Amino acid sequence: MQTFNELYDRLVKAAVQNRVAEEVEEIRKLDFDPHQLDCLLRPKDYGPVWRFGKCDCCDGDGKNCPTKCLFDAIGKDEEGNISIDIEKCVGCSGCIDRCKAEKLVGSRDILPVLNAVNNSEGPVYAMIAPAFISQFSDKVTPGKLRSAFKRLGFAGMLEVALFADILTLKEALEFDRKIHDEKDFLLTSCCCPMWIAMIRRIYSQYVPHVPGSVSPMVACGRSIKLLEENAITVFIGPCIAKKAEAREKDIADAVDYVLTFQEVQDIFEAAGIDPAQMEEDSRDHSSRAGRIYARTGGVSEAVQATVERLNPHRAIRVKAIQADGMPACKEMLAALKEGRTAANFIEGMGCTGGCVGGPKAILNREEGRKNVVAYGNQAAYSTPIDNPYVIELLHRLGFDTIESLLERSDIFTREF
């Protein structure tokens, strides 16, 4: 029988050549698992985590069985096999890491993405997460990566860091409007779906303290679709959880598909594209604030700097605390509940190190963090207040003033 990886590799190569239908006909003549094929062809019909095969890998005491889930998304079916609840799964990938038999895998969206690139009437845009810098080699600049996506057939590549700039500005405005007492506080980061899910599902008493902001991914997708009719949006990052976030009902209008860095690497290899050899197509739009979202403490630092630019004389300054990794996030919220913190800006990131420590990052988190810091330091602007591209984009989207970010509820706002 063909293994999942063999099936996946065959179909990725066929997708690059726009001949998936023909390859599927050939595969159907072989010994293969039809469930695996269906998952690859129709990933949106399944959750962010797929199970292949029967759960016969434990030795009877259950020690190797990843049945515990912070979000209560794992159960067992009538045959004793692990079952993933699509509605509850946030794609944290913890169960995948714990499954010693490797019968749980993260979803793959490559086939529908390449079908859209090859056959869609509308333009398909790659939206690259702030953690992307040097993930595909230290020789791959943002401009070279943009050219590589265009070689694949994408209409263009946008850095989501520009939209992190906008969300930084929005959350700085929220802080300036709401925090006037030593007991006031905000919980963020809007960019991490695992952190937001933890607050909404486990610590719901703190939901009123979460600014009603969409993630930079959603902000980018919605903006593209507003500005370009029939556009298709593809987010690319180190995170499986973003696949679950893109399907949440109130924000499902923004992002059509989500790929991980590793999936994109697979596409480049199948297409014979070396991004390091591409020509430069540089478009430097984001500030330092948006670029450093990818590492722990980046959101806090960005908002703190922007608040100081907005209102340098305010009496109460940003006093931030951060945690990364779900256990540390739980401990930080426990400390908040017990009154053991004096912070007024509380940032959580689901992965250790922040987004650079995501399960589908190519680089280790230390190297990823170093690259993100260096890229942030190269930015021409320190905060979104200083960034003329932020102001220009907001005007194109119909925002007359930066303060109107708090008045409108269509593009950058959601209700928790």
Buried (B, 14 or more C-beta within 10 A) or exposed (E): EBEBEBBBBBBBBBBBEBEBEEBBEEBEEEEBBEBBBEBBBEBEEBBBBBBBBEBEEBEEEEEEBBEEBBBEBBEEEEEEBBBBEBEBBBBBBBBBEBBEEEBBBBBBBBBBBBBBBBEBEBBBBBBBBBBBBBBBBEEBBBBBBBBBBBBBBBBBBBBBBBBBBBBBBBBBBBBBEBBEEEEEBBBBBBBBBBBBBBBBEBBEEBBEBBBBBBBBBBBBBBBBBBEBEEBBBBBBBBBBBBBBBBBBEEBEEBBBBBBBBBBBBBBBBBBEBBBBEBEEBEBEBBBBBBBBBBBBBBBBBBBBBBBBBBBEEBEBBBBBBBBBBBEBBBEBBEBBEEEEBEBBBBBBBBBBBBBBBBBBBBBEBEBBBBBBBEBBEEBEBBBBBBBEBBBEBBEEBEBEEBEEBBEEEEBBBBEB
